[in-house]
Amino acid sequence: MWDPNAGHDRYLYLHRLTAYAHGEIDDLWSDLHVHHVDEDRWNNDPENLEARPPDEHSNYHLNGGVLS
């Protein structure tokens, strides 16, 4: 999909598009990460998706699923 900020096409993942369509993120190209709450990357139910800042999302996964 075309990213006007980057000036070229970029991949747009289904979970990100779903989060956008359901109001979890307000910009497709936001720096926020879209996290799968149940950690099943195939479960793109809107209730299973939440936006997190990149550092918080990375720390969550690096700390074994604990928010710091």
Summary of the structure (lengths in Angstrom):
residues: 68
radius of gyration: 12.6
end to end distance: 33.8
largest distance: 36.6
contacts: 152
relative contact order: 0.17
helix: 29%
strand: 18%
